[in-house]
Amino acid sequence: MDLNNYITINDLAKEYNLNPDTIRSYIARGQVIPDDKKFKIGNTWLIEKQFAKEKWSKRK
């Protein structure tokens, strides 16, 4: 696993103009982001960059 292929919630929010709390809600509810596209290190959630790009790039 290469951590360069993942993005934090805050960076994801800035990149795609999302609310970080919305992303956290998706994770807490098990919605939108599949389990194999996210993982947690300590208190930091990481989302796969390629998935994020495919999912939210149209919002830019």
C-alpha positions in Angstrom: 0.0 0.0 0.0 1.4 3.3 -1.1 0.2 6.3 1.1 0.9 8.6 -1.9 -2.3 7.1 -3.4 -4.4 8.4 -0.6 -5.7 11.8 0.5 -6.9 13.0 3.9 -10.4 14.2 4.5 -9.4 17.9 4.8 -7.3 17.8 1.6 -10.1 16.0 -0.2 -12.6 18.7 1.0 -10.3 21.5 -0.3 -9.6 19.8 -3.6 -13.2 19.1 -4.5 -15.0 21.9 -2.6 -16.7 19.6 -0.1 -17.5 19.9 3.6 -15.2 17.7 5.7 -18.1 16.9 8.1 -20.1 15.6 5.1 -17.3 13.2 4.3 -17.0 12.1 7.9 -20.8 11.5 7.9 -20.4 9.3 4.8 -17.8 7.3 6.5 -19.7 7.0 9.8 -22.9 5.8 8.0 -21.0 3.5 5.6 -22.3 5.5 2.6 -20.8 6.7 -0.7 -17.2 5.5 0.1 -16.7 1.8 0.0 -14.7 0.1 2.7 -11.9 -0.9 0.3 -11.4 2.8 -0.7 -10.8 4.2 2.8 -8.8 3.4 6.0 -7.9 5.1 9.2 -4.4 5.7 10.7 -4.8 7.0 14.2 -7.4 9.7 14.0 -6.9 10.4 10.3 -9.1 8.9 7.6 -7.5 8.4 4.2 -9.5 8.1 1.0 -8.1 6.6 -2.2 -7.2 9.5 -4.6 -8.3 7.7 -7.8 -11.7 6.9 -6.2 -12.1 10.6 -5.0 -11.2 11.9 -8.5 -13.7 9.6 -10.2 -16.4 10.5 -7.6 -16.0 14.2 -7.1 -14.0 15.7 -10.0 -17.1 16.8 -11.7 -17.9 19.2 -8.8 -14.8 21.4 -9.5 
